[in-house]
Amino acid sequence: MLGLHVVVCLQPPSRSSPSSALVRLAGPVSAAALDPLRRVLDRAVEMAGPRVRVDLSECSDVDADVLELLTALDARLRALGGYLTCEGGIHPQIRLTGAAL
């Protein structure tokens, strides 16, 4: 994935919360990573259900196409009764690359 590091952690269900997935991204998230990242996110949804958190705190660059992927995933998860949470925010030093949203 061209310098991108991905870690997926699955949170099993408990009495107080349903199962969820945490996807941690580190490094540049370029358009070249779009298809592999889509497969990782789809697999996380398959394994944990429609509750996904994406940690962007260690990202250096985020391509606009990747942000569009996350926006589409959010809509898909909401339609399934779930949610997407992006954590770590967009750090002021993260460069947004690619086309404008």
C-alpha positions in Angstrom: 0.0 0.0 0.0 2.9 2.3 -0.7 3.9 3.3 2.8 0.5 3.0 4.4 0.3 0.9 7.5 -3.1 -0.6 8.5 -4.0 -2.3 11.8 -7.5 -3.7 12.4 -8.7 -4.5 15.9 -12.1 -6.2 16.5 -14.0 -5.4 19.6 -16.3 -8.3 20.6 -19.8 -7.5 21.8 -20.3 -6.9 25.5 -23.4 -6.3 27.7 -23.0 -2.6 27.2 -22.0 -2.4 23.5 -22.2 -4.3 20.2 -19.2 -5.5 18.3 -17.1 -2.9 16.4 -13.9 -2.6 14.4 -11.1 -0.1 14.9 -9.0 0.5 11.8 -5.8 2.4 12.5 -4.0 4.0 9.5 -0.5 5.4 9.6 1.6 7.1 7.0 0.4 8.5 3.7 -3.0 7.4 2.5 -2.8 7.9 -1.3 -5.2 7.1 -4.1 -3.0 4.1 -4.8 -4.2 2.7 -1.4 -7.9 3.2 -2.3 -8.7 -0.4 -3.4 -6.8 -2.2 -0.8 -8.2 0.1 1.9 -11.7 -0.5 0.6 -11.2 -4.3 0.9 -9.9 -3.8 4.5 -12.9 -1.7 5.5 -15.3 -4.1 3.8 -13.7 -7.0 5.7 -13.9 -5.1 9.0 -17.6 -4.6 8.4 -18.1 -8.3 7.6 -16.4 -9.4 10.8 -17.6 -6.7 13.2 -20.9 -5.4 11.8 -21.8 -1.9 10.9 -19.8 -0.1 13.6 -16.4 1.0 12.5 -13.9 3.5 13.9 -11.0 4.8 11.7 -8.0 6.3 13.5 -6.3 8.9 11.3 -4.0 10.3 14.0 -0.9 8.8 12.5 -1.6 9.8 8.8 0.7 12.2 7.1 -1.2 12.7 3.8 -4.9 11.8 3.0 -6.0 11.8 -0.6 -9.4 13.3 -1.3 -10.6 10.0 -2.9 -9.9 8.3 0.4 -12.1 10.9 2.2 -14.8 10.2 -0.4 -14.5 6.4 0.4 -14.9 7.1 4.1 -18.0 9.3 3.4 -19.6 6.6 1.3 -18.8 4.0 4.0 -20.5 6.3 6.6 -23.6 6.4 4.5 -23.6 2.6 4.0 -23.1 1.9 7.7 -25.9 4.4 8.7 -28.3 2.6 6.3 -27.4 -0.6 8.2 -28.1 1.0 11.5 -24.5 1.5 12.4 -21.9 4.3 12.2 -18.5 5.4 11.1 -16.3 7.4 13.5 -13.1 9.0 12.4 -10.7 9.6 15.3 -7.6 11.6 15.5 -9.1 14.3 13.4 -7.4 16.0 10.5 -4.1 17.2 12.1 -3.1 20.6 10.8 0.0 19.0 9.3 -1.9 16.5 7.2 -1.9 17.4 3.6 -5.1 16.7 1.7 -4.1 15.6 -1.8 -6.0 14.9 -5.0 -9.2 16.4 -6.2 -11.2 18.8 -4.0 -14.4 17.4 -2.4 
